Amino acid sequence: ESYQEKAWRKFKEQPLVPIGTLLTCGALIMATVKMKRGDPQSLNNWLRVRVIAQGATIAAVCAGTYTLGSTAGDETKQTRQLDEIQAHREARAGRDRKEFEDRLKAA
């Protein structure tokens, strides 16, 4: 999986996080522009927008983590069951191999 494919997959999993990040960066850039122009009222407004966008992004990260965590439990159960089945098959194959070797020695 390339870097671009991974980024696209993550964007599909949690689309609000990159959008919130872009909004936060945009608000910060606008605040910087207003600071250079010497407009303190507009600067404060953009800094407030940045804080709100940053808070929304953190909320999106937490919500996405919670939803992915709740579905990960199901995947963990399935993985555990598959591991148990595989271990059972390997143990059975080992017993069959030992029985075959014992019959070979007896013959």
Secondary structure as UniProt FT lines:
FT   HELIX           3..13
FT   HELIX           16..37
FT   HELIX           40..106
//
